[in-house]
Amino acid sequence: MAENQSEQNRGFFSRVINEANSGYNTYRNTRTVANAGKQLGKQIGKKAAITATSEVWVPVVIVGLIFLVIIIILFGGVSGVKGGDLSNNPSPTDSSSPGPTLLPGQKPNEVFYCQWQGAWANQPYDTSTVARTGCSPTSMAMILSSYGSIKTPGDISTIFHQNGWDWLPGSGHAGTNPWATVNQTWLNSMGFQRAQTDIVNSPGGTTSLNLQTVKNYTDAGWLLYTAVYWPKIGGGHQIVIENANPSAGTITIRDPNSCPDGISTIPASGYLWYLITPIRIK
């Protein structure tokens, strides 16, 4: 009976040892799993950090590159282009240059041509040359070129002659019929328009000039093609009026016969006005 009891005791202790070993193995396995979980968590954290960083910086880099390209286009592509500076516009001698570029109401550039200077000066016109009788085509060239349609006095002289607006050689005249040169059909074909009502239209001439009306037109972006008796030359003359100051009684003109710079402000009184026609881009 004592042997049976001893056998039972050995079996009991053996089970206890086996349970203890089993519990220890379970503990080791649990720690292994826990450590593996920690390592996995660290890897996931690193990847998440990288992903989060990418999500922040990649768009920033892309936006920066786009901004840089825009800066290059804006400041590199248009470098040196200034309003009113013909040196950066199509060559004035290029009669096939682009058409008008300003919108109605926009202020035109201040372009000046001298009828006595340039390749057109000795070009035949009417019974003489552009230098001597080409004030009208030179004035029209200034108007068209001021809106971006670069036409030289030589270009316009050719057009006027082809249409018979220079009175035709041998007619006894010297100059231009200003009423013919403001032909609406031709101006339309050039991308321009003539005002429905002229400020002055008097074949016999008038000394009356409403400067406020002149200013209203020029403030709205029109240039005024003008035929006037010009005491300085003792005869009819064509100029461009670009502004007026009613309170001072003055006008700012472009006189193609005053070279090299014919842009000046003069008193508006004391002249005989024949035709003042507002012209601008359509």
GUKOL-246328 format. One line per 2 residues: number of its first residue (from 1); their letters; for each residue x, y, z of C-alpha. Coordinates in steps of 0.2 Angstrom, whole numbers, plus 5000, padded with zeros to 4 digits. Layout:
BEGIN
NUM	a	X Y Z | ...
***
This chain:
BEGIN
1	ma	5000 5000 5000 | 5015 5011 5004
3	en	5022 5008 4986 | 5005 5013 4978
5	qs	5005 5029 4988 | 5023 5032 4983
7	eq	5018 5029 4964 | 5004 5041 4966
9	nr	5015 5054 4973 | 5027 5053 4959
11	gf	5013 5054 4946 | 5007 5070 4955
13	fs	5024 5079 4955 | 5026 5073 4936
15	rv	5010 5082 4932 | 5015 5097 4942
17	in	5031 5098 4932 | 5023 5096 4916
19	ea	5010 5109 4919 | 5024 5121 4925
21	ns	5034 5117 4909 | 5018 5120 4898
23	gy	5015 5137 4907 | 5033 5142 4905
25	nt	5032 5138 4886 | 5016 5148 4885
27	yr	5024 5163 4893 | 5039 5162 4881
29	nt	5027 5160 4866 | 5017 5175 4872
31	rt	5033 5186 4874 | 5039 5181 4857
33	va	5022 5186 4850 | 5022 5202 4860
35	na	5040 5206 4854 | 5035 5202 4836
37	gk	5020 5214 4838 | 5031 5228 4844
39	ql	5043 5226 4829 | 5029 5226 4817
41	gk	5022 5241 4826 | 5038 5250 4824
43	qi	5039 5246 4805 | 5022 5251 4803
45	gk	5025 5268 4812 | 5041 5271 4801
47	ka	5031 5268 4785 | 5017 5279 4791
49	ai	5029 5293 4795 | 5037 5291 4778
51	ta	5019 5291 4770 | 5014 5306 4780
53	ts	5029 5315 4776 | 5027 5311 4757
55	ev	5009 5317 4758 | 5015 5334 4765
57	wv	5030 5337 4754 | 5026 5329 4738
59	pv	5012 5342 4734 | 5023 5356 4741
61	vi	5036 5352 4729 | 5024 5350 4714
63	vg	5016 5367 4718 | 5033 5375 4720
65	li	5038 5368 4702 | 5022 5375 4695
67	fl	5025 5392 4703 | 5043 5392 4696
69	vi	5037 5389 4678 | 5024 5402 4679
71	ii	5037 5415 4685 | 5048 5410 4671
73	il	5034 5412 4658 | 5028 5429 4665
75	fg	5045 5437 4668 | 5056 5429 4655
77	gv	5044 5428 4641 | 5039 5446 4641
79	sg	5055 5454 4646 | 5058 5471 4639
81	vk	5041 5474 4632 | 5035 5491 4637
83	gg	5019 5500 4632 | 5022 5514 4619
85	dl	5040 5507 4615 | 5040 5503 4597
87	sn	5058 5496 4598 | 5050 5480 4606
89	np	5035 5480 4594 | 5034 5473 4576
91	sp	5045 5483 4565 | 5036 5499 4559
93	td	5042 5494 4541 | 5033 5478 4542
95	ss	5016 5481 4533 | 5011 5463 4537
97	sp	5013 5465 4555 | 4998 5459 4567
99	gp	4982 5469 4568 | 4976 5480 4582
101	tl	4979 5473 4600 | 4970 5486 4611
103	lp	4952 5484 4616 | 4939 5498 4614
105	gq	4941 5512 4627 | 4959 5507 4631
107	kp	4972 5521 4629 | 4982 5520 4613
109	ne	5001 5521 4613 | 5009 5538 4609
111	vf	5017 5534 4592 | 5025 5548 4582
113	yc	5031 5548 4564 | 5039 5562 4555
115	qw	5035 5564 4536 | 5052 5571 4533
117	qg	5062 5557 4540 | 5062 5538 4537
119	aw	5062 5527 4521 | 5046 5535 4516
121	an	5052 5553 4515 | 5056 5553 4497
123	qp	5042 5541 4492 | 5032 5549 4478
125	yd	5015 5556 4484 | 5002 5566 4474
127	ts	5013 5579 4464 | 5027 5578 4476
129	tv	5034 5567 4490 | 5028 5561 4507
131	ar	5040 5573 4515 | 5032 5588 4506
133	tg	5014 5583 4505 | 5011 5567 4515
135	cs	5005 5574 4532 | 4989 5565 4530
137	pt	4995 5547 4527 | 5008 5551 4541
139	sm	4995 5556 4553 | 4984 5541 4549
141	am	4999 5530 4551 | 5002 5537 4568
143	il	4984 5533 4573 | 4984 5515 4567
145	ss	5001 5511 4574 | 4996 5518 4591
147	yg	4984 5504 4593 | 4996 5490 4588
149	si	4993 5489 4569 | 5010 5495 4564
151	kt	5009 5505 4547 | 5022 5517 4541
153	pg	5018 5533 4532 | 5024 5524 4517
155	di	5012 5510 4519 | 4997 5522 4521
157	st	5003 5533 4506 | 5003 5519 4495
159	if	4985 5514 4500 | 4979 5532 4499
161	hq	4986 5533 4481 | 4979 5517 4476
163	ng	4962 5523 4481 | 4964 5540 4473
165	wd	4963 5549 4490 | 4979 5559 4486
167	wl	4970 5569 4473 | 4980 5559 4460
169	pg	4996 5565 4451 | 4993 5579 4439
171	sg	4977 5585 4447 | 4984 5601 4452
173	ha	4982 5597 4470 | 4996 5594 4483
175	gt	4991 5583 4497 | 4976 5573 4502
177	np	4957 5574 4502 | 4954 5571 4520
179	wa	4936 5567 4518 | 4940 5553 4507
181	tv	4953 5545 4518 | 4942 5542 4533
183	nq	4933 5529 4522 | 4923 5518 4534
185	tw	4924 5503 4523 | 4943 5504 4523
187	ln	4944 5507 4541 | 4933 5492 4545
189	sm	4945 5481 4534 | 4959 5488 4545
191	gf	4950 5483 4561 | 4946 5501 4565
193	qr	4930 5512 4566 | 4926 5530 4563
195	aq	4914 5539 4575 | 4896 5541 4569
197	td	4897 5560 4571 | 4913 5570 4567
199	iv	4918 5583 4580 | 4920 5595 4565
201	ns	4915 5593 4547 | 4916 5609 4538
203	pg	4924 5610 4521 | 4924 5629 4522
205	gt	4932 5629 4540 | 4926 5634 4557
207	ts	4935 5643 4571 | 4923 5634 4584
209	ln	4930 5619 4593 | 4922 5612 4609
211	lq	4936 5606 4619 | 4925 5596 4631
213	tv	4919 5586 4617 | 4937 5583 4611
215	kn	4942 5577 4629 | 4927 5566 4630
217	yt	4932 5556 4615 | 4951 5556 4619
219	da	4947 5550 4637 | 4937 5536 4629
221	gw	4952 5530 4619 | 4949 5539 4603
223	ll	4962 5548 4592 | 4957 5562 4582
225	yt	4962 5563 4563 | 4962 5582 4560
227	av	4962 5593 4545 | 4966 5611 4549
229	yw	4973 5628 4541 | 4990 5628 4549
231	pk	4998 5646 4549 | 5015 5639 4551
233	ig	5015 5632 4534 | 5002 5644 4526
235	gg	4990 5630 4520 | 4980 5615 4524
237	hq	4988 5602 4536 | 4983 5586 4544
239	iv	4988 5582 4562 | 4982 5570 4576
241	ie	4974 5577 4592 | 4977 5565 4607
243	na	4970 5576 4621 | 4962 5592 4627
245	np	4962 5603 4642 | 4946 5613 4642
247	sa	4950 5623 4657 | 4967 5628 4650
249	gt	4960 5630 4632 | 4974 5619 4625
251	it	4976 5603 4615 | 4989 5590 4614
253	ir	4994 5586 4596 | 5005 5576 4585
255	dp	5011 5586 4571 | 5020 5576 4557
257	ns	5028 5591 4550 | 5037 5596 4567
259	cp	5052 5585 4568 | 5060 5575 4576
261	dg	5047 5577 4590 | 5031 5584 4585
263	is	5021 5580 4601 | 5016 5596 4609
265	ti	5003 5605 4619 | 4996 5621 4610
267	pa	4982 5634 4612 | 4967 5628 4603
269	sg	4961 5645 4598 | 4966 5654 4582
271	yl	4964 5640 4570 | 4952 5636 4556
273	wy	4946 5618 4558 | 4940 5608 4543
275	li	4938 5590 4549 | 4940 5582 4566
277	tp	4936 5563 4565 | 4937 5552 4580
279	ir	4945 5535 4575 | 4949 5520 4586
281	ik	4950 5501 4586 | 4934 5492 4583
***
